[in-house]
Amino acid sequence: MFQPIEKKLIIYMRNLEGIIEKFQSDGNKMALQMARVLLRQIETFKDDSWIIQYLTVEALVKKPSQWQELFEKCEKSLDQDMILNLNNLCKIGMLDMQSQIEEFSKRIEKQYALEKKFLEILDNLKEINIVTVQYKNTFILTQVDDIIQVLDDNINSLVFMKSSPFIKPIIKRCNDLEQKLILIEDTLEQGMRCQRFWKYLEPIFNSDDIKRKMPIESMKFVAVDRNFRNNMQSFHTYPQMWEAIENDKMKNDFLFNNKQLDIIQKSITEYLETKRMVFPRFFFLSDDQMLEILAQTKDPQMVQKHIAKCFEVLV
């Protein structure tokens, strides 16, 4: 707002200097005197124009409530019948407060710049959608790494913003946003860990043979499976990240599921070790191959393809 005024003042002064030279050469003393008076008035106005520069910053224009803070800082006030304009500001002595006004103006501009950056981060985050894809008869997460990268970048931006000495007015909002981003990131990371476990174990516990051989683990997996599917359905129905993860419920669900899946995985490993101890040839097979055999004991063809590894001399 100030730059156009400053530019016009410079133009007026240059024009007047040219006019003064013309009046001097013409010997027009009266016009010359008037032109010099006008030039001095413009020069005086230009010298005092700092007040326009400092009081027309975007922060003060967009947040007029901060005028009260400025008046308190300068120990000045407008009478109730006085409107806020340059003439009245000069009347109450604001021209004598240059250092106070300059410090105030620069401070609120830096604070406002941080607030704009904060709101920009917040608006961008609210545009992010969690992507799900169909998987068998449910949904699973995809493109999560991209989201986590965006979250990391914004967390770093907030940490950098919080190091500014001008962050105080929005420090609580920054802290709250940072905690929300950490919560979302933790939830997605735990969700992906749960998803990897679930994709590995789901076909195993679809086997009736495995269900009979590991009934306790099967019951635990059924509970995990139900909760995982519910959360995936929720992501699919409400994909907007900001709304989908409002609190730590989903994060706690995934944490609990992952603990259960760890226990199930450990039980499976121990179960396979008992089978290897009974039949040492099973040591030639991986866990996945053994699980396939144990899950398909009624299907000789599925078992047959692993026999060669158990008995390498056979073809």
N, C-alpha and C positions, 0 to 999 in steps of 0.2 A: 504493500500500500504506500510506503514511503518513497520508493524509488521513482515513480512517476512525478511526485511533487518535487523531489530533488532535481530531476532532469529539467522540469519546467523552470525552476529557479535559476539554474545555470543558463538556460536559453534566454530568460528575461534579462539576466545580468549582462550577457554578451551583447544582446540587442541594445540595451541602454548605453553600454560603453561605446558602441558604434554611433548611437544618436548623439551622445555627448560630444564626440569628436566632430560630428557634423555641425552641431550648434556652435562649437568653438570656432570652427573655420568660417561660419557664417556671421559670427559676432553677435549672435542672438543671446544676450546676457540673461534675460528673463526666462527664456526656455531652458537655457543651460542650467540656471539655478534650480528650476523645478525638476529637471532630469537628474541632477546630482542628489537632490533631496530624496527622490524616488529610489535612486540606486542605493543610498544609505539605508533606507527603510527595508529594501529587499535584502541587503547584506545583513542587517540586524535580524530580520526574520529567518534568514538562512542560518545564522549563528545559533538561533534559538530552536531551529527545526529538529534538533536532537530529540526534543520531547515528543514530536510526532513519530520519529523513528522508533523510539522505545515503547511508545504507548499504542502503536498500531500493529504490534507483533501478532501472529496468528493465535498464540496461546491466550492473549487477552481478549482478542476479538471473539474467539470461539467459547471462552469461559469468562464471561463478564463478571461472574461472582468474585473473581480475584481482585477486582477494584477495591473492595473493602479492605483487603489485606494491604494493598498499596497505600491507601489513605492512612491506615493505622501505622504503617512503617514510617511514613513521612509526617505523622502527627498533624494531618490536615483533614478537612471534611468539607463537603458541599452543603450549603444551606438547603433546607427542604424544597424551597422554591427555585433552586438553581438546577438547570439541566446539565448533563455531562457533555461539555464541549471544550474546545481549546481555550476559548476566551475566558470561561469560568475557571478553568484549571490555572490559568495565568493569574487570575484575580486572587486566588487563595494561596498564591506563592509557590506553586509547583515548579516554577522555573528555577527556584533556589535549591531544588532537591535533585540535581543532576546525578550525583554519585549514587544516591539511594535508588532513584528510578532506574538508572542503568543496571545496577546490581540486580534489582528485582526483575527487570525485563529479561536479562540474560538467563537468570535462574529459571523463571517459569517457561521460557522457550525450551530449555534443555529438558525440563520436566515433561513438557508437552510432547517433545519429540520421543521421549521414552514411552509415554502413554500411547502415542500413535503406533509405535512399534509393537507394544503389547497387544493392542487391539487388532493389529494386522496379523500377528501370530494367532490370536484367538479365532479370528474370522477364517483363516486358512485351515486351522485344525477342524473347525466345524464343517468343512467341506469334504473331509476325508470319509470315505466309505470302506467298510470291511468287506472284502470280496470272498464269497463262498462259491463252491462248485458242487454239482451233484456227484455223490459217491455212493454207489449201490442204492440203498433206500434211505439215505440221509444226505447231509451236507458236510463238507469239510472246508477248512480255511485255506486260502491261497494268497500269494503276493504279500504275505505278512512281513517279509524282510524289508520291502520297500516302505511299509508303514513305520516299522521300527527305526529305519534310517531317518525318516522325517521327524519322528519323536526325539531321537537323539540330537538331531540338529537344532530343534527348537529348545530342548533342555539346555544345550550349550549356549544358545542365544540368551535365554533367561538368566543363566549364571553370569554371563558377561554383563547383561543389563544391571543385575543386582550389585555389581562391583562399582557402579557409578555413584558418586556422592549426591546425585539428584534423584535417586530412586525412591526416597522416603515416602512420597505421597501414594505410591502404588506398590510398595514393598509387600504388603499382605496379599494383594491380588497376584503378584508374581510368585510368591511362595505357594499360594493355593493352586495356581496353574501348574507349577513345577511338580507338585505332589500328585496332581491329577494325571499329568503325563507319565510320571513314574508308575502310577497305578495301572494305567492303560498298557504301558510297555510290559510290566510284570504279568498282567493278565494274558496278554497275547503270547508272551514267551512260555508261560505255563500251559496255555492252551495248545500251543504247537507241540510241546513235549508230550502232553496228554494224547494229542492226535497221533503222533508217531507210535506211541505205545499201543494205542487203540487199534490202529491199522494193522499192526503186527499180530496182536492177540485176537482180534475179532474173528478171523477165519479159523483159528485154533479152537476157540470155544464155541464155534458153530458145529463142531463135531460132537455127535452123541457119545462116541467112544471116550473122548477127552472129558466130557461132562461127567460120565460115569466114573472115570478113573480119578478125577480131581473135583469132587463135588463142592468142597468148601471154596476153592479158588473160582469155580464156575459161578457160585452165588455172588462172590465179590465182584466178578467181572460183569455180571448182569446188572448190578447196581451202578457200576461205573459207566457201563454202556448206556443205560437209561439217562443218566445225568449228562453224559457227553452229547448224546443226541438232542436232548432238550436245549442245551446251550448252543449247539450248532444251528438248531432251528431258530433260536432267538436271534443269532447273528444274521441269519438269512432273512428273517422277517423285519428286523430293525437294523439295517446295515450301517446307518450313520454312526461312526465311531464314538462321537461325543455323547450321544444318547444311549448307545448300546452298553457302554461301560460307565455307569454312573457311580457305582460304589464297589466295595471289595468282595461282594457276594460271589461273583463269577470267578474271581481270582482264587478265593478260598475253595470253591468247588473244584477247580483244576488242581490246586495244591493237594486237597484230600484225595482226589482221583489218582494223582501221580504217586502218592504214598501207597495207595492200595495196589496200583499197577506194579510198583517196585516189589511189594510183597508177593504178588502173583508171579512175577518174573523169577524171583528168587525160589519160590516153591516149584516152579517148572524146572529150573536148573537142578534143584535137588532131586526132583522126581526122575529126571533123565539120568542123573548120576547113579541112582539106584538101579536103573535098567542096565547101565553100562557095567556095573559091578556084577550083575547077574549074567550078562552076556557081553564079555569084553570086546567082541567084534564091533560093538556099537561105538567104540572109541574112534573108529575110522569114519564115522558119520558126524556131520554137524548137528547142532541142536535143531535147526529147521528140518533137516532130512529125517531125523529121528521122530520129530513131531508129526511129520507127514505120514510116516509108517504107523505110528501109534494111533493116529486119527483115522487111518484107512485100513485097519486090520482085516476088514471083511472084503477088501478089494485086492486080490492077489496081484493084479497088474500094476497097481500103484506101489505095492511093496517090492515087486520084482525089479523095478528099475534101480533100486538102491542096493540090491544084493551084490552086485559086482564090486562095490567099494568095501563091503564087509568081507568078501572072499575074492581077493584080487586074482587068484589063480583060475577062477571060474570065468567063463565067457557068457 
